Amino acid sequence: MSHNEDFKDSTGAGQVILVILAMVLFPLFPMLMGWFTMLR
């Protein structure tokens, strides 16, 4: 039972990290595309 809880907590932490990464990266996508168009 303890192992199952540990596994569930691990997946929850992974999902939180993914959500934070998405929230940080989504606003950066238009900026990156702007840089690519400017450099071309």
C-alpha positions as CSV (number, residue, x, y, z in Angstrom):
1,M,0.0,0.0,0.0
2,S,2.8,2.4,0.8
3,H,4.5,1.6,-2.5
4,N,1.2,2.4,-4.3
5,E,0.9,5.8,-2.6
6,D,4.5,6.6,-3.5
7,F,3.9,5.8,-7.1
8,K,0.7,7.9,-7.2
9,D,2.5,10.8,-5.6
10,S,5.3,10.5,-8.1
11,T,2.9,10.6,-11.1
12,G,1.2,13.6,-9.5
13,A,4.5,15.5,-9.2
14,G,5.3,14.6,-12.8
15,Q,1.9,16.0,-13.9
16,V,2.5,19.2,-11.9
17,I,5.9,19.7,-13.5
18,L,4.4,19.1,-17.0
19,V,1.6,21.7,-16.3
20,I,4.2,24.3,-15.0
21,L,6.4,23.6,-18.1
22,A,3.4,24.1,-20.4
23,M,2.4,27.4,-18.6
24,V,5.9,28.7,-19.0
25,L,6.5,27.5,-22.6
26,F,3.1,28.4,-24.2
27,P,3.7,32.2,-23.9
28,L,7.2,31.8,-25.3
29,F,6.1,30.0,-28.5
30,P,5.0,33.2,-30.3
31,M,8.2,34.9,-29.2
32,L,10.3,32.1,-30.6
33,M,8.4,32.2,-33.8
34,G,8.9,35.9,-34.0
35,W,12.7,35.4,-33.5
36,F,12.7,32.8,-36.3
37,T,10.9,35.1,-38.7
38,M,13.2,38.0,-37.8
39,L,16.4,36.0,-38.3
40,R,15.3,34.7,-41.7
